[in-house]
């Protein structure tokens, strides 16, 4: 198993943990190659006890630099972070390598010389060189590795949306395998408490997202501003994981809330425990997704399973399972959907 890091605790990390769980249930031994040691306490808080138990079944945790020399000893290599991680070896083939590519994001980050992504790749490869010529040469090597990885492995992806992008980018047709979502967990937790009348849903919009500029969370705050202007009564809770690298973005969002005079309507909760997330889902009515072009949207499926009304953009993998009446092209339209429900 290969994954950059499980510690961001997002959708791709959930996929990685569920893949390990499936391998364990099949009696297949596996090792994990990653950039940093999994933080068991954080993962347990984010995903529940099953994540902790699954990770403990890993044979060994290895770094990228120590792994390449011993790859031939494995029957199969599964890369569950094929959207970001160029992981290739010359002996890879469609028979012994599986790449789960959520979206070929790395190709676009490399082509645009994205500085944040270059930093990540440099850290993974344990190099601290900052010379511009070196970086460009290094980036080209990573680009070649990424292309070879896609073309020399069995590629899985999460939606028809992503499949078309991969086909257009590489000329490779991938197989759609939707990410695993424990819908019964969210449905049963919500239905149980609804039956016991312990909770009633409030006029609350729930936003679930990792705090990163790429997630466009500012769209959610703009929506809250529109709702207030249109005198649509509801509050908004924005929850998700926050790493030290993105504190600046988080502070920017908080300042945005203050500037729009929304402190009485919009609140944040960071790095919350799984039980708290379930509690918020029980009490909220609407789930809002702020990012157009989301490849799949695991949190959207989870929210729908918990009985929330999804409001999502008209582009991306979510359109394949969210009814069109809950899809928006612009934020004013999203506010109208919220008002109706």
SVG drawing of the C-alpha trace seen along z (x, -y; Angstrom):
<svg xmlns="http://www.w3.org/2000/svg" viewBox="-39 -44 60 59">
<polyline fill="none" stroke="black" stroke-width="0.4" points="0.0,0.0 1.2,-3.5 -0.1,-6.8 1.6,-10.2 0.3,-10.6 -2.8,-9.4 -2.6,-12.4 -4.6,-14.9 -7.7,-12.8 -9.6,-13.6 -11.5,-11.5 -8.5,-9.9 -7.1,-8.9 -10.5,-7.3 -10.2,-5.3 -6.7,-4.2 -7.8,-3.0 -10.8,-1.2 -8.5,0.5 -6.3,1.7 -9.3,3.0 -10.5,4.9 -7.0,6.5 -7.0,7.5 -10.4,9.1 -9.3,11.1 -6.3,12.3 -3.8,10.5 -0.7,9.2 0.4,5.7 2.9,3.0 2.5,-0.8 4.8,-3.2 4.2,-6.8 5.9,-10.1 5.2,-10.3 4.2,-8.0 0.4,-7.8 -0.9,-9.7 -3.1,-7.1 -4.7,-9.5 -5.8,-12.0 -7.0,-9.2 -9.1,-7.6 -10.7,-11.0 -11.5,-11.6 -12.7,-8.2 -13.5,-6.3 -12.1,-3.1 -12.1,-1.1 -9.2,-3.3 -7.1,-2.6 -7.7,1.1 -7.0,1.3 -3.7,-0.7 -2.4,1.7 -2.7,4.5 0.0,2.9 3.0,5.2 5.5,2.4 5.5,-1.4 8.2,-2.4 9.4,-5.7 9.5,-6.3 13.2,-6.4 13.6,-3.0 10.9,-1.3 11.9,-1.4 14.8,1.1 12.5,3.8 9.4,3.4 10.0,6.7 9.3,8.7 5.6,7.6 3.0,9.4 1.1,6.2 1.5,2.4 -1.6,0.4 -1.2,-3.4 -4.3,-5.0 -3.1,-8.6 -2.6,-8.5 -4.0,-12.0 -1.0,-13.6 1.8,-11.0 4.1,-10.1 5.0,-6.6 6.7,-4.5 9.1,-1.6 10.4,-0.1 8.9,3.3 5.3,1.8 2.7,3.2 -1.1,3.5 -0.7,6.9 1.2,5.9 0.3,2.2 -3.0,0.6 -3.3,-3.2 -6.4,-4.8 -6.5,-8.3 -9.2,-10.5 -8.3,-13.2 -5.0,-13.7 -4.2,-16.8 -0.4,-16.2 -0.1,-16.6 -1.8,-20.1 0.3,-21.1 3.5,-20.1 2.6,-21.9 1.9,-25.1 5.1,-24.8 3.0,-25.0 5.4,-26.1 3.5,-24.3 3.4,-21.0 7.2,-21.3 7.8,-21.7 5.8,-18.6 7.7,-16.6 11.1,-17.8 10.2,-16.8 9.1,-13.3 12.4,-12.8 14.4,-14.1 16.1,-16.9 16.5,-20.5 17.9,-22.0 16.2,-25.2 18.1,-25.9 15.7,-26.9 17.4,-24.9 17.4,-21.9 13.7,-22.3 12.7,-22.5 14.8,-19.4 13.4,-17.6 9.9,-18.5 10.3,-17.1 11.5,-13.8 8.4,-13.8 6.2,-14.5 7.7,-11.6 7.2,-9.3 3.6,-10.3 2.8,-9.7 4.6,-6.3 2.8,-5.4 -0.6,-6.0 0.3,-4.3 1.9,-1.2 -0.7,-0.4 -4.3,0.6 -6.0,-2.8 -9.1,-3.1 -11.0,-6.3 -14.1,-7.5 -16.5,-8.9 -17.4,-9.3 -16.3,-12.9 -12.8,-11.9 -12.7,-9.0 -13.2,-11.5 -10.5,-13.8 -8.0,-11.0 -8.9,-9.8 -8.4,-13.3 -5.1,-13.8 -3.4,-10.5 -5.4,-8.6 -5.9,-5.9 -9.4,-4.6 -9.8,-3.9 -12.3,-1.8 -14.8,-3.5 -14.8,-2.2 -16.7,-4.6 -14.9,-5.2 -16.4,-3.1 -18.8,-5.1 -20.3,-3.5 -23.8,-4.9 -25.4,-2.6 -23.2,-4.2 -24.5,-7.7 -28.1,-6.6 -28.5,-4.4 -27.0,-7.0 -29.5,-9.6 -32.5,-7.4 -32.0,-6.0 -32.0,-9.4 -34.9,-10.7 -37.0,-7.7 -36.2,-8.6 -36.9,-12.2 -33.7,-13.3 -32.8,-15.6 -34.7,-17.8 -33.0,-19.4 -32.2,-23.1 -32.1,-25.6 -28.3,-24.9 -26.1,-24.6 -23.2,-22.2 -20.0,-22.6 -17.4,-19.8 -14.1,-20.4 -10.3,-20.3 -9.1,-23.9 -7.1,-24.4 -7.3,-27.2 -8.1,-24.7 -11.4,-23.8 -12.9,-27.3 -14.5,-27.6 -14.9,-31.3 -17.8,-30.4 -19.7,-29.1 -19.1,-32.4 -20.3,-34.3 -23.4,-32.1 -24.0,-33.0 -23.7,-36.7 -26.4,-36.2 -28.7,-34.4 -28.5,-37.2 -29.1,-39.8 -32.1,-37.9 -33.4,-37.5 -33.3,-33.8 -32.9,-32.6 -30.3,-30.0 -26.8,-29.6 -23.8,-27.9 -21.2,-25.6 -17.9,-25.1 -16.0,-22.1 -12.9,-20.2 -9.3,-19.4 -6.6,-22.1 -2.9,-21.6 -0.3,-24.1 0.6,-24.9 -2.9,-26.3 -3.5,-28.4 -3.1,-31.5 -6.0,-30.4 -8.1,-29.7 -7.5,-33.1 -8.4,-34.6 -11.8,-32.9 -12.4,-34.1 -11.6,-37.6 -13.9,-37.3 -16.7,-36.3 -16.0,-39.4 -15.8,-41.7 -19.2,-40.5 -20.6,-40.9 -21.6,-37.2 -20.1,-36.3 -23.6,-35.6 -24.3,-33.2 -21.1,-31.4 -19.0,-29.4 -16.0,-27.1 -15.0,-23.9 -11.6,-22.4 -10.1,-18.9 -13.3,-17.7 -13.9,-14.1 -16.0,-11.7 -18.7,-11.7 -19.0,-15.4 -19.3,-15.3 -22.2,-12.8 -23.9,-15.1 -23.7,-18.0 -25.1,-15.9 -28.0,-14.9 -28.9,-18.5 -28.4,-20.1 -30.8,-20.3 -28.6,-21.3 -25.1,-20.2 -23.3,-22.7 -20.4,-21.9 -18.3,-24.8 -15.9,-23.4 -17.0,-23.2 -15.4,-20.3 -15.1,-18.0 -14.1,-14.6 -16.5,-12.6 -17.5,-14.1 -17.4,-11.5 -18.6,-14.0 -21.6,-14.7 -22.6,-11.0 -22.1,-10.8 -24.3,-13.9 -27.0,-12.5 -26.9,-9.3 -27.5,-11.2 -30.6,-12.9 -29.2,-16.2 -30.3,-18.0 -27.2,-18.4 -26.5,-21.6 -23.7,-21.1 -22.2,-22.7 -23.3,-21.6 -19.8,-20.4 -18.0,-17.4 -18.6,-13.8 -21.3,-14.8 -23.7,-15.5 -23.8,-11.8 -25.7,-11.0 -27.2,-14.4 -30.6,-15.2 -30.4,-18.2 -32.8,-20.2 -30.1,-20.5 -27.4,-21.6 -26.3,-25.2 -24.4,-27.2 -23.9,-30.3 -24.2,-31.2 -27.4,-33.2 -29.0,-30.0 -27.6,-28.0 -29.3,-30.5 -32.6,-29.9 -32.3,-26.2 -31.5,-26.6 -34.6,-28.9 -36.9,-26.3 -35.8,-23.7"/>
</svg>
